[in-house]
Amino acid sequence: MQTRHLINISDFTRRDLDSLLSLAQQIIKSPKDFSHLCDGKILGTLFFEPSTRTRLSFESAMNRLGGSVIGIAEAASSSTTKGESLADTIRTVSAYTDIMAMRHPLEGAATLASQTTQVPLINAGDGGHQHPTQTLSDLLTILETRGQLNGQTIALCGDLKFGRTVHSLISALSLYPDNRFILVSPEELQLPTYIKQNLSQAGIPFQEEERLENVLDQVDVLYMTRVQKERFFNEADYVRLKDSYILDNDKLKDAKEDLAILHPLPRVNEIQPEVDSDPRAKYFDQVGYGVIVRMALIITLLGLED
């Protein structure tokens, strides 16, 4: 790998991603071969923001590799409540561990932490900026269900403005040829301009839509996210648009038979429970792949892949 930290998904080249995903596929095929690879290693988890899947998947990954985990699950249980700086907290915990995963509500916190840690650092989410390990989970899910990461039409639906998972996924999938993005959102939650400019400059086709039904029959990968009521400027706009982003069996009637439906979770009502039994629903498979890909990431950043 070209970097010993994972702060932004763009820290990894396509070659890095391919290598990591290949390792993850090896783990899927023969998990017992990796069950003692991290014996004696310690993962530190620093979660200054609530998390269920990400924190527990990191813990599960390290335990499955034979290592152990220490850490904090909320800011209130750390010395930051006493006024300790993030930099000092990072220096302290890095003295206890071999690798760290950190989630923080402030954008840029992971970059600051990477400048002070003495061990590899993984960004487990920083504000509305990036969530690179969720993207690794997404990529592995697409690879396992679609068979390839290129030549896909990907619809991203919901909160594209503040959704850090969306920002990271677009960045990663832009490395693979012949992908096309359909950006489905209300005007208030459109993808940030700078990301659209990056797509245009790279010659990657994309289109913006307000209604999912208009494009669903074209889609290979549907990435659902929650439309957050609190992001709207007025109640009328929310009421007008909210039902456009609730996926149910009726909306899926015209979708492709090999569609892959993903969601970073947690969901609220944007995917109806009736969709869970549809074989195209891959979001709970996505959770399991998240553990596998984090195992591969820990192995790689610790230099144990050989």
Sequence and secondary structure as in RCSB ss.txt:
>XXXX:A:sequence
MQTRHLINISDFTRRDLDSLLSLAQQIIKSPKDFSHLCDGKILGTLFFEPSTRTRLSFESAMNRLGGSVIGIAEA
ASSSTTKGESLADTIRTVSAYTDIMAMRHPLEGAATLASQTTQVPLINAGDGGHQHPTQTLSDLLTILETRGQLN
GQTIALCGDLKFGRTVHSLISALSLYPDNRFILVSPEELQLPTYIKQNLSQAGIPFQEEERLENVLDQVDVLYMT
RVQKERFFNEADYVRLKDSYILDNDKLKDAKEDLAILHPLPRVNEIQPEVDSDPRAKYFDQVGYGVIVRMALIIT
LLGLED
>XXXX:A:secstr
   S BSSGGGS HHHHHHHHHHHHHHHH GGGGTTTTTT EEEEEESS  SHHHHHHHHHHHHTT EEEEESSG
GGSGGGGT  HHHHHHHHHTT SEEEEEESSTTHHHHHHTT SS EEEEEETTTB HHHHHHHHHHHHHHHS SS
S EEEEES  SS HHHHHHHHHHTTSTT EEEEE  GGG   HHHHHHHHHTT  EEEES GGGTGGG SEEEE 
   GGGSSSHHHHHHHGGGG B TTGGGGS TT EEE  S  SSSB GGGGGSTTB HHHHHHHHHHHHHHHHHH
HTT   
